[in-house]
């Protein structure tokens, strides 16, 4: 694991980059391209969106999580022999995790406020305010947080200490929390799909009190950091992007169906809490979400092995 400053230094030609292959599994494609050129080695991209179509020439091979995306990339001009649907890596990552047997029997409200420190710092207090309103009406509810391993532990402690929240860092504790979860309150992102694979009902919340704080990929994210106009440019980009989306929850977007609940906009925490309470008191809706997720996200394992085999072929 390398620190961000090390990666930035490598991209700026500061220090030697030693690698036989650069494998992109998330984030900005630019980094993978830049690092592979610095190391003079091939690059492989594992993707879940079609953005790679514009940069496919920089990659020796492109892996996708679904057959549909592989076909889409070919339609966009990526050579068919260069694309392969290997499956969903998250299935392998979650192979030893079991979701709730019956969501309506769970007594845990799970919070997933993001993996970026700045987002966690801003949004966890909002989620905790939601839980205070929820607990006033559902006093026996347990609230749990599964922090990203990329978050500094001291940040997590500073934000949640004294809030009566179960914080599960270790694998056993995380599995136990997921097994007892009735509902997750979560931001849009990859975690939506992970919960979907486990059949965990969720309310996906995108608060827009300050659109400039919504994380984006690519040039706009960098422009947003410019003093003066950056925040306004990003806020406009977020609003324009949202106007084109039918769903913000990844599971809904993938299925093109409203499998889980969404809350997008400037609704105050007490209004979000009211939706959470309504869902917790509606076992039929919780079961329906769980069954829909398990139906649409039943995927075979083996993606990690297929991806690793191709990388080894390229480097042998």
BALOBA-1460 file (C-alpha; in Angstrom, 3 decimals):
// residues 316
<rec num="1" residu="x" x="0.000" y="0.000" z="0.000"/>
<rec num="2" residu="x" x="1.472" y="3.339" z="-1.055"/>
<rec num="3" residu="x" x="0.573" y="6.746" z="0.321"/>
<rec num="4" residu="x" x="-1.088" y="9.257" z="-2.056"/>
<rec num="5" residu="x" x="1.970" y="11.506" z="-1.900"/>
<rec num="6" residu="x" x="4.137" y="8.660" z="-3.197"/>
<rec num="7" residu="x" x="1.837" y="8.093" z="-6.172"/>
<rec num="8" residu="x" x="1.740" y="11.812" z="-6.957"/>
<rec num="9" residu="x" x="5.542" y="11.941" z="-6.782"/>
<rec num="10" residu="x" x="5.815" y="9.046" z="-9.233"/>
<rec num="11" residu="x" x="3.447" y="10.700" z="-11.689"/>
<rec num="12" residu="x" x="5.621" y="13.831" z="-11.516"/>
<rec num="13" residu="x" x="8.767" y="11.843" z="-12.369"/>
<rec num="14" residu="x" x="10.060" y="12.036" z="-8.798"/>
<rec num="15" residu="x" x="11.553" y="8.656" z="-7.945"/>
<rec num="16" residu="x" x="11.706" y="5.381" z="-9.811"/>
<rec num="17" residu="x" x="8.588" y="3.302" z="-10.460"/>
<rec num="18" residu="x" x="9.228" y="-0.440" z="-10.454"/>
<rec num="19" residu="x" x="6.353" y="-2.570" z="-11.713"/>
<rec num="20" residu="x" x="5.688" y="-5.370" z="-14.179"/>
<rec num="21" residu="x" x="2.043" y="-4.433" z="-14.640"/>
<rec num="22" residu="x" x="-0.281" y="-1.681" z="-13.419"/>
<rec num="23" residu="x" x="-3.794" y="-2.933" z="-12.643"/>
<rec num="24" residu="x" x="-6.524" y="-0.313" z="-12.398"/>
<rec num="25" residu="x" x="-9.429" y="-1.369" z="-10.155"/>
<rec num="26" residu="x" x="-10.949" y="2.014" z="-9.337"/>
<rec num="27" residu="x" x="-10.410" y="5.741" z="-9.206"/>
<rec num="28" residu="x" x="-9.097" y="7.901" z="-12.022"/>
<rec num="29" residu="x" x="-7.825" y="6.049" z="-15.092"/>
<rec num="30" residu="x" x="-5.217" y="8.771" z="-15.595"/>
<rec num="31" residu="x" x="-3.131" y="7.484" z="-12.684"/>
<rec num="32" residu="x" x="-2.905" y="3.959" z="-14.084"/>
<rec num="33" residu="x" x="-1.934" y="5.243" z="-17.527"/>
<rec num="34" residu="x" x="0.653" y="7.607" z="-16.112"/>
<rec num="35" residu="x" x="2.210" y="5.020" z="-13.810"/>
<rec num="36" residu="x" x="2.409" y="2.354" z="-16.508"/>
<rec num="37" residu="x" x="4.216" y="4.771" z="-18.794"/>
<rec num="38" residu="x" x="6.606" y="5.738" z="-16.019"/>
<rec num="39" residu="x" x="7.300" y="2.076" z="-15.241"/>
<rec num="40" residu="x" x="7.346" y="1.120" z="-18.939"/>
<rec num="41" residu="x" x="5.038" y="-1.803" z="-18.311"/>
<rec num="42" residu="x" x="1.559" y="-2.794" z="-19.533"/>
<rec num="43" residu="x" x="-1.604" y="-1.530" z="-17.855"/>
<rec num="44" residu="x" x="-4.806" y="-3.481" z="-17.286"/>
<rec num="45" residu="x" x="-8.142" y="-1.872" z="-16.401"/>
<rec num="46" residu="x" x="-10.935" y="-3.510" z="-14.420"/>
<rec num="47" residu="x" x="-13.942" y="-1.256" z="-14.971"/>
<rec num="48" residu="x" x="-17.640" y="-0.948" z="-14.231"/>
<rec num="49" residu="x" x="-18.366" y="2.017" z="-16.500"/>
<rec num="50" residu="x" x="-17.650" y="2.835" z="-20.126"/>
<rec num="51" residu="x" x="-15.294" y="5.787" z="-19.473"/>
<rec num="52" residu="x" x="-12.333" y="3.600" z="-20.437"/>
<rec num="53" residu="x" x="-13.525" y="3.553" z="-24.059"/>
<rec num="54" residu="x" x="-11.905" y="6.940" z="-24.623"/>
<rec num="55" residu="x" x="-8.556" y="5.749" z="-23.249"/>
<rec num="56" residu="x" x="-8.511" y="2.089" z="-24.172"/>
<rec num="57" residu="x" x="-5.374" y="2.413" z="-26.326"/>
<rec num="58" residu="x" x="-3.357" y="2.999" z="-23.160"/>
<rec num="59" residu="x" x="-4.417" y="-0.394" z="-21.769"/>
<rec num="60" residu="x" x="-3.246" y="-3.806" z="-22.902"/>
<rec num="61" residu="x" x="-6.478" y="-5.412" z="-21.734"/>
<rec num="62" residu="x" x="-9.810" y="-4.330" z="-20.252"/>
<rec num="63" residu="x" x="-11.795" y="-6.468" z="-17.815"/>
<rec num="64" residu="x" x="-15.435" y="-5.776" z="-16.986"/>
<rec num="65" residu="x" x="-17.822" y="-6.947" z="-14.290"/>
<rec num="66" residu="x" x="-20.654" y="-7.811" z="-16.700"/>
<rec num="67" residu="x" x="-21.160" y="-9.108" z="-20.217"/>
<rec num="68" residu="x" x="-23.357" y="-6.108" z="-20.947"/>
<rec num="69" residu="x" x="-20.566" y="-3.627" z="-20.262"/>
<rec num="70" residu="x" x="-18.131" y="-5.673" z="-22.352"/>
<rec num="71" residu="x" x="-20.540" y="-5.462" z="-25.304"/>
<rec num="72" residu="x" x="-21.003" y="-1.745" z="-24.707"/>
<rec num="73" residu="x" x="-17.239" y="-1.126" z="-24.845"/>
<rec num="74" residu="x" x="-16.979" y="-3.014" z="-28.132"/>
<rec num="75" residu="x" x="-19.800" y="-0.869" z="-29.517"/>
<rec num="76" residu="x" x="-17.815" y="2.210" z="-28.472"/>
<rec num="77" residu="x" x="-14.767" y="1.087" z="-30.424"/>
<rec num="78" residu="x" x="-12.714" y="-1.058" z="-28.062"/>
<rec num="79" residu="x" x="-11.422" y="-4.130" z="-29.981"/>
<rec num="80" residu="x" x="-13.375" y="-7.232" z="-28.967"/>
<rec num="81" residu="x" x="-10.182" y="-9.253" z="-28.410"/>
<rec num="82" residu="x" x="-9.105" y="-6.682" z="-25.846"/>
<rec num="83" residu="x" x="-12.209" y="-6.919" z="-23.642"/>
<rec num="84" residu="x" x="-13.362" y="-9.712" z="-21.340"/>
<rec num="85" residu="x" x="-16.133" y="-9.960" z="-18.759"/>
<rec num="86" residu="x" x="-14.413" y="-11.584" z="-15.774"/>
<rec num="87" residu="x" x="-17.182" y="-11.074" z="-13.217"/>
<rec num="88" residu="x" x="-17.607" y="-9.028" z="-10.054"/>
<rec num="89" residu="x" x="-14.539" y="-8.807" z="-7.799"/>
<rec num="90" residu="x" x="-16.741" y="-7.954" z="-4.834"/>
<rec num="91" residu="x" x="-18.296" y="-11.419" z="-4.909"/>
<rec num="92" residu="x" x="-14.889" y="-12.902" z="-4.100"/>
<rec num="93" residu="x" x="-14.151" y="-10.210" z="-1.509"/>
<rec num="94" residu="x" x="-17.426" y="-11.000" z="0.272"/>
<rec num="95" residu="x" x="-17.153" y="-14.778" z="0.011"/>
<rec num="96" residu="x" x="-16.930" y="-15.237" z="3.799"/>
<rec num="97" residu="x" x="-19.592" y="-12.641" z="4.670"/>
<rec num="98" residu="x" x="-23.246" y="-13.570" z="5.131"/>
<rec num="99" residu="x" x="-25.992" y="-10.973" z="4.930"/>
<rec num="100" residu="x" x="-29.115" y="-10.936" z="7.102"/>
<rec num="101" residu="x" x="-31.294" y="-14.038" z="6.859"/>
<rec num="102" residu="x" x="-34.412" y="-11.900" z="7.236"/>
<rec num="103" residu="x" x="-33.961" y="-8.130" z="7.150"/>
<rec num="104" residu="x" x="-37.212" y="-7.477" z="9.008"/>
<rec num="105" residu="x" x="-35.841" y="-9.481" z="11.959"/>
<rec num="106" residu="x" x="-32.705" y="-7.339" z="12.285"/>
<rec num="107" residu="x" x="-32.273" y="-4.681" z="14.950"/>
<rec num="108" residu="x" x="-29.305" y="-2.756" z="13.533"/>
<rec num="109" residu="x" x="-29.324" y="0.475" z="11.547"/>
<rec num="110" residu="x" x="-26.046" y="0.423" z="9.625"/>
<rec num="111" residu="x" x="-24.269" y="3.664" z="8.689"/>
<rec num="112" residu="x" x="-21.842" y="3.831" z="5.762"/>
<rec num="113" residu="x" x="-20.786" y="7.485" z="5.376"/>
<rec num="114" residu="x" x="-18.056" y="7.051" z="2.771"/>
<rec num="115" residu="x" x="-14.385" y="6.133" z="2.586"/>
<rec num="116" residu="x" x="-12.871" y="9.562" z="1.896"/>
<rec num="117" residu="x" x="-11.826" y="11.404" z="5.073"/>
<rec num="118" residu="x" x="-13.334" y="14.722" z="3.943"/>
<rec num="119" residu="x" x="-16.691" y="13.123" z="3.099"/>
<rec num="120" residu="x" x="-16.695" y="11.101" z="6.321"/>
<rec num="121" residu="x" x="-15.920" y="14.230" z="8.348"/>
<rec num="122" residu="x" x="-18.745" y="16.199" z="6.732"/>
<rec num="123" residu="x" x="-21.491" y="13.595" z="6.477"/>
<rec num="124" residu="x" x="-21.120" y="11.371" z="9.529"/>
<rec num="125" residu="x" x="-22.452" y="14.113" z="11.849"/>
<rec num="126" residu="x" x="-25.485" y="14.429" z="9.557"/>
<rec num="127" residu="x" x="-26.082" y="10.681" z="9.703"/>
<rec num="128" residu="x" x="-25.700" y="10.739" z="13.476"/>
<rec num="129" residu="x" x="-28.302" y="13.498" z="13.672"/>
<rec num="130" residu="x" x="-30.623" y="11.268" z="11.654"/>
<rec num="131" residu="x" x="-30.045" y="8.415" z="14.109"/>
<rec num="132" residu="x" x="-30.898" y="10.644" z="17.076"/>
<rec num="133" residu="x" x="-34.307" y="11.351" z="15.561"/>
<rec num="134" residu="x" x="-34.772" y="7.667" z="14.701"/>
<rec num="135" residu="x" x="-33.893" y="6.488" z="18.209"/>
<rec num="136" residu="x" x="-36.435" y="8.867" z="19.695"/>
<rec num="137" residu="x" x="-39.086" y="6.757" z="17.940"/>
<rec num="138" residu="x" x="-37.337" y="3.358" z="17.883"/>
<rec num="139" residu="x" x="-35.471" y="3.338" z="21.216"/>
<rec num="140" residu="x" x="-34.327" y="-0.289" z="21.116"/>
<rec num="141" residu="x" x="-32.523" y="0.157" z="17.781"/>
<rec num="142" residu="x" x="-28.771" y="-0.471" z="17.647"/>
<rec num="143" residu="x" x="-26.737" y="1.857" z="15.421"/>
<rec num="144" residu="x" x="-23.523" y="0.525" z="13.898"/>
<rec num="145" residu="x" x="-20.784" y="1.923" z="11.696"/>
<rec num="146" residu="x" x="-18.468" y="-0.067" z="9.439"/>
<rec num="147" residu="x" x="-15.589" y="2.359" z="8.784"/>
<rec num="148" residu="x" x="-13.508" y="2.050" z="5.652"/>
<rec num="149" residu="x" x="-9.993" y="0.703" z="6.334"/>
<rec num="150" residu="x" x="-8.733" y="3.780" z="4.473"/>
<rec num="151" residu="x" x="-10.067" y="6.120" z="7.167"/>
<rec num="152" residu="x" x="-7.689" y="7.264" z="9.931"/>
<rec num="153" residu="x" x="-8.851" y="5.627" z="13.194"/>
<rec num="154" residu="x" x="-8.350" y="8.884" z="15.093"/>
<rec num="155" residu="x" x="-10.782" y="10.633" z="12.728"/>
<rec num="156" residu="x" x="-13.417" y="7.957" z="13.277"/>
<rec num="157" residu="x" x="-12.993" y="8.158" z="17.052"/>
<rec num="158" residu="x" x="-13.202" y="11.955" z="17.041"/>
<rec num="159" residu="x" x="-16.441" y="11.967" z="15.051"/>
<rec num="160" residu="x" x="-18.355" y="9.105" z="16.714"/>
<rec num="161" residu="x" x="-17.097" y="8.994" z="20.317"/>
<rec num="162" residu="x" x="-19.958" y="9.448" z="22.762"/>
<rec num="163" residu="x" x="-22.622" y="8.872" z="20.104"/>
<rec num="164" residu="x" x="-23.629" y="5.349" z="21.256"/>
<rec num="165" residu="x" x="-22.577" y="3.788" z="17.976"/>
<rec num="166" residu="x" x="-21.062" y="0.329" z="17.559"/>
<rec num="167" residu="x" x="-17.899" y="0.740" z="15.470"/>
<rec num="168" residu="x" x="-16.754" y="-2.523" z="13.874"/>
<rec num="169" residu="x" x="-13.194" y="-2.521" z="12.503"/>
<rec num="170" residu="x" x="-12.377" y="-6.227" z="12.666"/>
<rec num="171" residu="x" x="-13.710" y="-8.805" z="10.214"/>
<rec num="172" residu="x" x="-15.631" y="-10.843" z="12.801"/>
<rec num="173" residu="x" x="-17.367" y="-7.769" z="14.171"/>
<rec num="174" residu="x" x="-18.262" y="-6.542" z="10.701"/>
<rec num="175" residu="x" x="-19.751" y="-9.915" z="9.760"/>
<rec num="176" residu="x" x="-21.840" y="-9.944" z="12.924"/>
<rec num="177" residu="x" x="-23.164" y="-6.424" z="12.288"/>
<rec num="178" residu="x" x="-24.120" y="-7.269" z="8.696"/>
<rec num="179" residu="x" x="-25.865" y="-10.443" z="9.826"/>
<rec num="180" residu="x" x="-28.111" y="-8.410" z="12.155"/>
<rec num="181" residu="x" x="-28.729" y="-5.382" z="9.927"/>
<rec num="182" residu="x" x="-32.318" y="-4.380" z="9.223"/>
<rec num="183" residu="x" x="-31.508" y="-1.318" z="7.104"/>
<rec num="184" residu="x" x="-28.440" y="0.584" z="5.921"/>
<rec num="185" residu="x" x="-28.236" y="4.364" z="5.536"/>
<rec num="186" residu="x" x="-25.551" y="4.834" z="2.926"/>
<rec num="187" residu="x" x="-24.120" y="7.279" z="0.400"/>
<rec num="188" residu="x" x="-24.164" y="6.467" z="-3.334"/>
<rec num="189" residu="x" x="-21.159" y="4.402" z="-4.370"/>
<rec num="190" residu="x" x="-19.553" y="0.988" z="-4.522"/>
<rec num="191" residu="x" x="-20.840" y="0.079" z="-1.072"/>
<rec num="192" residu="x" x="-24.358" y="0.013" z="-2.548"/>
<rec num="193" residu="x" x="-23.396" y="-2.957" z="-4.711"/>
<rec num="194" residu="x" x="-21.600" y="-4.701" z="-1.846"/>
<rec num="195" residu="x" x="-24.736" y="-4.416" z="0.263"/>
<rec num="196" residu="x" x="-26.800" y="-5.534" z="-2.720"/>
<rec num="197" residu="x" x="-24.722" y="-8.689" z="-3.085"/>
<rec num="198" residu="x" x="-25.426" y="-9.434" z="0.581"/>
<rec num="199" residu="x" x="-29.140" y="-8.652" z="0.316"/>
<rec num="200" residu="x" x="-29.049" y="-5.744" z="2.774"/>
<rec num="201" residu="x" x="-31.974" y="-3.294" z="2.370"/>
<rec num="202" residu="x" x="-30.859" y="0.320" z="2.163"/>
<rec num="203" residu="x" x="-31.814" y="3.953" z="1.936"/>
<rec num="204" residu="x" x="-29.262" y="5.647" z="-0.314"/>
<rec num="205" residu="x" x="-28.939" y="9.278" z="0.744"/>
<rec num="206" residu="x" x="-27.316" y="12.035" z="-1.312"/>
<rec num="207" residu="x" x="-27.591" y="15.286" z="0.665"/>
<rec num="208" residu="x" x="-27.159" y="18.351" z="-1.531"/>
<rec num="209" residu="x" x="-26.773" y="21.085" z="1.060"/>
<rec num="210" residu="x" x="-23.467" y="21.885" z="-0.676"/>
<rec num="211" residu="x" x="-23.218" y="20.238" z="-4.139"/>
<rec num="212" residu="x" x="-19.566" y="21.260" z="-4.453"/>
<rec num="213" residu="x" x="-18.706" y="18.630" z="-1.824"/>
<rec num="214" residu="x" x="-20.073" y="15.718" z="-3.857"/>
<rec num="215" residu="x" x="-17.019" y="13.707" z="-5.026"/>
<rec num="216" residu="x" x="-16.479" y="13.415" z="-8.774"/>
<rec num="217" residu="x" x="-13.901" y="11.770" z="-11.003"/>
<rec num="218" residu="x" x="-11.761" y="13.346" z="-13.685"/>
<rec num="219" residu="x" x="-10.878" y="16.926" z="-14.536"/>
<rec num="220" residu="x" x="-13.845" y="18.553" z="-12.778"/>
<rec num="221" residu="x" x="-12.664" y="17.249" z="-9.394"/>
<rec num="222" residu="x" x="-9.273" y="18.886" z="-9.910"/>
<rec num="223" residu="x" x="-10.780" y="22.136" z="-11.222"/>
<rec num="224" residu="x" x="-12.991" y="22.280" z="-8.126"/>
<rec num="225" residu="x" x="-9.886" y="22.715" z="-5.985"/>
<rec num="226" residu="x" x="-8.941" y="25.973" z="-7.679"/>
<rec num="227" residu="x" x="-9.540" y="28.996" z="-5.444"/>
<rec num="228" residu="x" x="-12.392" y="31.271" z="-6.366"/>
<rec num="229" residu="x" x="-14.360" y="29.600" z="-9.153"/>
<rec num="230" residu="x" x="-13.618" y="25.940" z="-8.382"/>
<rec num="231" residu="x" x="-16.537" y="25.263" z="-6.035"/>
<rec num="232" residu="x" x="-19.049" y="26.985" z="-8.313"/>
<rec num="233" residu="x" x="-17.836" y="25.007" z="-11.329"/>
<rec num="234" residu="x" x="-18.151" y="21.730" z="-9.452"/>
<rec num="235" residu="x" x="-21.597" y="22.554" z="-8.039"/>
<rec num="236" residu="x" x="-22.833" y="23.270" z="-11.564"/>
<rec num="237" residu="x" x="-21.287" y="20.022" z="-12.820"/>
<rec num="238" residu="x" x="-22.981" y="18.042" z="-10.035"/>
<rec num="239" residu="x" x="-26.394" y="19.541" z="-10.771"/>
<rec num="240" residu="x" x="-25.997" y="18.916" z="-14.493"/>
<rec num="241" residu="x" x="-24.856" y="15.345" z="-13.895"/>
<rec num="242" residu="x" x="-27.744" y="14.594" z="-11.538"/>
<rec num="243" residu="x" x="-30.257" y="15.929" z="-14.055"/>
<rec num="244" residu="x" x="-29.147" y="13.171" z="-16.422"/>
<rec num="245" residu="x" x="-29.409" y="10.359" z="-13.890"/>
<rec num="246" residu="x" x="-32.489" y="8.291" z="-13.358"/>
<rec num="247" residu="x" x="-31.078" y="6.767" z="-10.173"/>
<rec num="248" residu="x" x="-28.217" y="7.654" z="-7.816"/>
<rec num="249" residu="x" x="-28.087" y="4.287" z="-6.030"/>
<rec num="250" residu="x" x="-25.671" y="2.027" z="-7.886"/>
<rec num="251" residu="x" x="-27.916" y="-1.020" z="-7.465"/>
<rec num="252" residu="x" x="-30.875" y="0.836" z="-8.955"/>
<rec num="253" residu="x" x="-28.797" y="2.168" z="-11.838"/>
<rec num="254" residu="x" x="-27.401" y="-1.281" z="-12.655"/>
<rec num="255" residu="x" x="-30.812" y="-2.962" z="-12.561"/>
<rec num="256" residu="x" x="-32.566" y="0.094" z="-14.054"/>
<rec num="257" residu="x" x="-35.217" y="-0.519" z="-11.422"/>
<rec num="258" residu="x" x="-36.012" y="1.082" z="-8.047"/>
<rec num="259" residu="x" x="-34.807" y="-1.875" z="-5.980"/>
<rec num="260" residu="x" x="-33.911" y="0.264" z="-2.949"/>
<rec num="261" residu="x" x="-35.010" y="3.600" z="-1.538"/>
<rec num="262" residu="x" x="-33.313" y="6.885" z="-2.460"/>
<rec num="263" residu="x" x="-33.282" y="10.340" z="-0.878"/>
<rec num="264" residu="x" x="-31.684" y="13.077" z="-2.997"/>
<rec num="265" residu="x" x="-31.746" y="16.782" z="-2.199"/>
<rec num="266" residu="x" x="-31.864" y="19.116" z="0.761"/>
<rec num="267" residu="x" x="-34.315" y="17.286" z="3.012"/>
<rec num="268" residu="x" x="-33.365" y="17.956" z="6.662"/>
<rec num="269" residu="x" x="-32.115" y="15.101" z="8.862"/>
<rec num="270" residu="x" x="-35.477" y="14.809" z="10.634"/>
<rec num="271" residu="x" x="-37.197" y="14.175" z="7.285"/>
<rec num="272" residu="x" x="-34.630" y="11.511" z="6.394"/>
<rec num="273" residu="x" x="-35.156" y="10.008" z="9.845"/>
<rec num="274" residu="x" x="-38.897" y="9.808" z="9.188"/>
<rec num="275" residu="x" x="-38.216" y="7.729" z="6.071"/>
<rec num="276" residu="x" x="-35.868" y="5.463" z="8.030"/>
<rec num="277" residu="x" x="-38.486" y="4.926" z="10.744"/>
<rec num="278" residu="x" x="-41.171" y="4.194" z="8.156"/>
<rec num="279" residu="x" x="-38.963" y="1.557" z="6.552"/>
<rec num="280" residu="x" x="-38.028" y="-0.041" z="9.874"/>
<rec num="281" residu="x" x="-41.730" y="-0.329" z="10.662"/>
<rec num="282" residu="x" x="-42.543" y="-1.867" z="7.278"/>
<rec num="283" residu="x" x="-41.275" y="-5.472" z="7.331"/>
<rec num="284" residu="x" x="-42.979" y="-6.213" z="4.015"/>
<rec num="285" residu="x" x="-40.967" y="-3.476" z="2.262"/>
<rec num="286" residu="x" x="-37.721" y="-4.635" z="3.895"/>
<rec num="287" residu="x" x="-38.333" y="-8.207" z="2.734"/>
<rec num="288" residu="x" x="-39.206" y="-7.001" z="-0.774"/>
<rec num="289" residu="x" x="-35.955" y="-5.027" z="-1.005"/>
<rec num="290" residu="x" x="-33.955" y="-7.983" z="0.248"/>
<rec num="291" residu="x" x="-35.556" y="-10.412" z="-2.199"/>
<rec num="292" residu="x" x="-35.145" y="-8.010" z="-5.137"/>
<rec num="293" residu="x" x="-31.461" y="-7.473" z="-4.358"/>
<rec num="294" residu="x" x="-30.765" y="-11.185" z="-4.039"/>
<rec num="295" residu="x" x="-32.568" y="-11.827" z="-7.303"/>
<rec num="296" residu="x" x="-30.729" y="-9.160" z="-9.315"/>
<rec num="297" residu="x" x="-27.292" y="-9.516" z="-7.709"/>
<rec num="298" residu="x" x="-26.799" y="-13.271" z="-7.665"/>
<rec num="299" residu="x" x="-23.364" y="-13.441" z="-9.312"/>
<rec num="300" residu="x" x="-20.826" y="-16.277" z="-9.596"/>
<rec num="301" residu="x" x="-17.419" y="-16.129" z="-7.873"/>
<rec num="302" residu="x" x="-14.037" y="-16.392" z="-9.606"/>
<rec num="303" residu="x" x="-13.483" y="-12.876" z="-10.975"/>
<rec num="304" residu="x" x="-10.293" y="-12.348" z="-8.969"/>
<rec num="305" residu="x" x="-8.778" y="-15.575" z="-10.283"/>
<rec num="306" residu="x" x="-9.657" y="-14.756" z="-13.903"/>
<rec num="307" residu="x" x="-8.211" y="-11.252" z="-13.591"/>
<rec num="308" residu="x" x="-5.032" y="-12.507" z="-11.909"/>
<rec num="309" residu="x" x="-4.474" y="-15.167" z="-14.566"/>
<rec num="310" residu="x" x="-4.614" y="-12.624" z="-17.379"/>
<rec num="311" residu="x" x="-2.246" y="-10.261" z="-15.549"/>
<rec num="312" residu="x" x="0.230" y="-13.115" z="-15.107"/>
<rec num="313" residu="x" x="-0.042" y="-13.928" z="-18.815"/>
<rec num="314" residu="x" x="0.840" y="-10.332" z="-19.683"/>
<rec num="315" residu="x" x="3.840" y="-10.277" z="-17.367"/>
<rec num="316" residu="x" x="5.258" y="-13.710" z="-18.179"/>
